[in-house]
Amino acid sequence: MSRTPISGDRVSLHPKSLADAPRDYIWRKDADLSALNGQPPLKISFIRYVTHFESASASDHPAKETLAIKTIAEGRHIGNCAIYDIDWDRAEANVGIVIGDRRYWDQGYGSDAFRAFMGYAFNHLGMRRLQLKTLERNTRAQKCFSRCGFQPCGSLLENGDTYILMQLSYEDYVNRELSANKLSEKTA
C-alpha cells in the first residue's frame, strides 16, 4: 500500500500517523458527522481509542487502507479516505471519504481528495471497479461522488437507514480522465 503522498490539486493523501489520532477521535465522537455515515458516535476514551488506532495502523491489512487527507497549502489534516473489502481476485473494492473539518466543506476539497484517491486505486492498486454506499439523506456526499464519476446502481436498507449504492468502473474512470484532459487542452 502507499507509503508516499498522493497529490491532488489542493490536497495530498498520506499514510495515517499517530499525530492524526486526536482529530480522528473528535470526528468519530461528533454525533452529526457519525449520522452522515450511519454510525453511532464513538463512546470510548481517547486513551482506548489511541490503543486501537496504533494497533490498526501497525497492521498491514491486505484488504484495507485508510489515508489522511491534508491540505497542500497548510498541511492541515482535514479528513480521511479509505479503500476496504478489497477483492484482489476480482480487482474490486469499496471506498469512502470523510471531511471531518467542517471549515473545508463545500469548497471542493472532498472532490479533489476523492479524485486523487480514485487515481491511486485504479492506477496503482489495479482496481477494475470501485463501489460505495452513502446515506440517501447525505446529498452533499452524493454530489461529490457524482462529480467524481460514480453512478447510482441500487439501494440498500440497513439498520433502518436507506443507502444509495454507487459504482465506477475503470473504463468509465479512464474515459472521464481523457475527456477532462481534452477539455483542458482546448481551453489552454
N, C-alpha and C positions, 0 to 999 in steps of 0.2 A: 504494500500500500504506500501511499505518498509520504515522503519524508521531506520534500521540498515544497515551498509555497506554490500555489496555483493562482495565477493572476487573472482578474477581470479588469474592467476599466477603472473601477472605483474601490474595489475590494480585493483582498487576497485571502486564500484559504490555507490554513496551517494545521499541522497535527496538533491536537489538543494537548495542553500542558497543565500542570497544577495551578499555574497563575490564572487559568481560565475558570477554575472551580468556584470562586466567590460569585462571579456573575451568573454562571450556570445555576448555582444554588438559588440565587434571588429570582431568576426567571422561572425555575421549576416550582418555587413556592408561590408565585403570583397566580392567584385564582383566575384572573381574566385571561392570562396567557395560556394557562392549563386548559381552560374551557375551549379556547380556539383549537386545541389539539385533541379534545375529547378525553382528557386525562384529569384525574383529581390532582389538586396541588400537593406538592411534597410535604410530608409531615415529620420527617426525621430531623435530627440536629445536624448542624453544619459539620461537626467532627465526624459523625457517622457517614455523612454524605462524602466527605473528603476520603474516607477509607474506601468507600465504594468506588469513587472517582479514580483513585490511584490504582485499585485492582483492575478496573475496566481499562484504564489507559495502559497498564503494563501488559495486558494480554493482547496478542496479535491475532485477533479473531479473524479467520479467513472469510467469514460471511457478513462482516460489518466493519464500517469505518465511519467515524464522526470527525469532522473538521471544524475548526473555529473560523468564523468569518471576521476579518479585521479590515478596518478602513485603511486604504493606502495612505491617505493624507495624514491621519493622526496615529495610525497603528492601534486604534481602539477596537476591542473585541465587542462586536455588536450582535452576534448570533452564532448559530451552528447549522451545518448541513450534514446529512447522513445518508449513506447507502447501506442497506441492510437486507437480510434474507437473500443474499446473493446466491443464485443458482449458476455455478460456473459451467455446468454441462450445457445448459440452455442459453447461457450468457444473458440472463435477465436478473433484475433486482428491483427492490423498492427504494424510493428516495424520499427525503423530506427536508424541510428547512424551517428554521425559526429565526426571526429577527427579534431578539429579546429586548433590545434597547429601543424604546418607542420613539426616541428622538430621530431615528433613522427610518421610520415608517413612511410610506407613500412618497419616497424620493428616488426610487429605482435601485436601491441597494440590494434588495432581495432578488430582483430580476437579474442584476449583474452577477451576484453570487451564484445564483442557480444556473445561469448560462455557463459560467466558468466550471461549475461542478459537473454539468452535463458533458462538457468537453472532456473533462477528466474521465468520467465514467465510460463514455463511448470510445475515446481515442487512446486512453492509457490502460484502462481495465478491460477493454474489448467487449463491453456490453452491447447486445443487439436490441434490447428493449428495456426501457425504464418505466416503472409503474408507481403510482402514488394514490393515496386516498386523502381526501380533505372533507371536513365537515360541510354539509350543504349550506349552513349559515355563514361559513367563512368565505365570504365573497372576495375579500382582499387577496387571500391565497389563490383562489380560483383564477382571478385576473392575472396574477403573477405567473401562474403555471400556463395559462393560455398564451400569454405574451412570449413564453419560452417554447411554445410549440406543442404542449401537451393537449390532448383531445379527450373529452369525456368518453368513457367506454362502458359505463354501467353505474350502478349504485349498490349500496350495502347498508343494511340495518344492523347496527352493533351496539349493544348496551343501551338501547333506546334512542340512539342517535343515527341520523341518516348521513352517510358519506357518499360523496361523488368519487367514483374511480376514474382515474385519468392515466393515459399512457403516451409514450413517444417511442417510435422505432428509430433505429439507427439510420435507416433510409430517409425518413422524414427529417431527422436532425440534419443530415448532410444536405438535403435539398434546401432547407431553410438557410443553412450557412452559405451555400452557393448563391442563393437569391440575395442574401444580405450583402455578400461581397460584390456582386454585380451592381447592386443599387449604390453602394458606397463608391465604386469606380465611376459610375455615371455622374455622381454629384461632386466628384473631386476635380 
